[in-house]
Amino acid sequence: MSPARLALALAAGLVGLWLLLATALLASGGLPAAASGRMIAVFVPSTSADQALLNIAAADAQIVRGSWFPFAVLVHDDAPGLAGRLRDAGAVIVAREMVAAFLLAGGCVGGHAVLPLPRFGSGM
């Protein structure tokens, strides 16, 4: 195997491993059903942007903004149970926005990373 092919195979393997670990982290580290506040809802990748918006509306969530991916949307609602309502509406991953930024990495791939706003008085 030539050095170029070896380097390409190694890079592809590392990217694949990163995607696998990031997806497992987000899927297992999701929010409890009673969670509310600002979070990102990730639907199945085949979900269109229109369908994702309909699903979010069905969960009575407010859209904060989209992401680089049409099936991932930053949402907000102060009423308890937002995470559970989003899952009931079809979200496969519901996580706090900072955790999701790890996977979406918008700044690295041309979009905008979903990062939290500083909270005054929280020591940040």
C-alpha positions as CSV (number, residue, x, y, z in Angstrom):
1,M,0.0,0.0,0.0
2,S,1.4,3.4,-1.0
3,P,1.9,6.0,1.7
4,A,-0.8,8.2,0.2
5,R,-3.4,5.4,0.3
6,L,-2.4,4.6,3.9
7,A,-2.8,8.2,4.9
8,L,-6.2,8.4,3.2
9,A,-7.4,5.2,4.8
10,L,-6.2,6.4,8.3
11,A,-8.0,9.7,7.8
12,A,-11.2,8.1,6.7
13,G,-11.0,5.7,9.7
14,L,-10.5,8.5,12.1
15,V,-13.4,10.5,10.7
16,G,-15.7,7.5,10.8
17,L,-14.7,6.8,14.4
18,W,-15.3,10.4,15.4
19,L,-18.8,10.3,13.8
20,L,-19.6,7.1,15.6
21,L,-18.5,8.3,19.0
22,A,-20.1,11.7,18.6
23,T,-23.5,10.2,17.6
24,A,-23.3,7.7,20.5
25,L,-22.5,10.5,22.9
26,L,-25.4,12.6,21.8
27,A,-27.9,9.8,21.7
28,S,-27.0,8.4,25.1
29,G,-26.5,11.8,26.7
30,G,-29.8,13.2,25.8
31,L,-32.0,15.3,28.1
32,P,-34.6,13.8,30.4
33,A,-38.2,14.1,29.1
34,A,-39.0,16.8,31.7
35,A,-36.2,19.1,30.6
36,S,-37.1,22.6,29.2
37,G,-35.2,25.6,28.1
38,R,-32.9,26.0,25.1
39,M,-31.9,22.8,23.3
40,I,-31.2,21.3,19.9
41,A,-33.6,18.8,18.3
42,V,-32.0,16.5,15.8
43,F,-34.4,14.5,13.6
44,V,-33.6,11.6,11.2
45,P,-31.2,12.9,8.5
46,S,-33.8,12.2,5.8
47,T,-36.2,14.6,7.5
48,S,-36.8,17.7,5.3
49,A,-36.5,21.2,6.8
50,D,-40.3,21.6,6.3
51,Q,-41.1,18.4,8.2
52,A,-38.7,19.3,11.0
53,L,-40.5,22.6,11.4
54,L,-43.8,20.8,11.5
55,N,-42.5,18.4,14.1
56,I,-41.2,21.3,16.2
57,A,-44.6,23.1,15.9
58,A,-46.3,19.9,17.1
59,A,-44.1,20.0,20.2
60,D,-45.1,23.6,20.9
61,A,-41.5,24.7,20.8
62,Q,-40.2,28.1,19.7
63,I,-37.6,28.0,16.9
64,V,-34.4,30.0,17.9
65,R,-32.5,29.2,14.7
66,G,-31.6,26.5,12.3
67,S,-28.2,24.9,11.9
68,W,-26.1,23.9,8.9
69,F,-28.2,20.7,8.7
70,P,-31.9,21.0,7.9
71,F,-32.8,18.2,10.3
72,A,-31.2,19.9,13.3
73,V,-32.9,23.0,14.9
74,L,-32.2,25.0,18.0
75,V,-35.4,25.4,19.9
76,H,-36.7,26.9,23.2
77,D,-39.6,26.6,25.6
78,D,-39.8,27.3,29.3
79,A,-42.7,24.9,29.9
80,P,-41.6,21.6,31.5
81,G,-41.4,18.6,29.2
82,L,-40.0,20.1,26.0
83,A,-37.5,17.3,25.5
84,G,-40.2,14.6,25.8
85,R,-42.5,16.5,23.5
86,L,-39.7,16.8,20.9
87,R,-39.0,13.1,21.1
88,D,-42.7,12.3,20.8
89,A,-42.7,14.5,17.6
90,G,-39.9,12.5,16.1
91,A,-36.6,13.9,17.4
92,V,-34.0,11.2,17.8
93,I,-31.5,13.4,19.7
94,V,-32.5,16.2,22.1
95,A,-29.5,17.8,23.8
96,R,-28.2,21.0,25.3
97,E,-26.8,23.2,22.6
98,M,-23.2,23.1,23.8
99,V,-23.1,19.3,23.6
100,A,-24.6,19.4,20.1
101,A,-21.9,21.9,18.9
102,F,-19.4,19.1,19.3
103,L,-21.1,17.1,16.6
104,L,-22.4,19.9,14.4
105,A,-19.1,21.9,14.5
106,G,-20.7,24.5,12.2
107,G,-17.6,26.8,12.3
108,C,-15.5,24.0,10.9
109,V,-17.7,23.1,8.0
110,G,-19.0,26.4,6.8
111,G,-22.1,27.0,9.0
112,H,-22.6,28.5,12.4
113,A,-21.9,26.4,15.5
114,V,-24.8,26.3,17.9
115,L,-23.2,27.8,21.1
116,P,-24.8,29.0,24.3
117,L,-25.2,32.6,25.1
118,P,-23.4,33.8,28.3
119,R,-25.6,34.1,31.3
120,F,-24.9,37.1,33.5
121,G,-24.2,36.3,37.1
122,S,-23.4,32.6,36.4
123,G,-19.6,33.0,36.7
124,M,-18.9,32.5,33.0
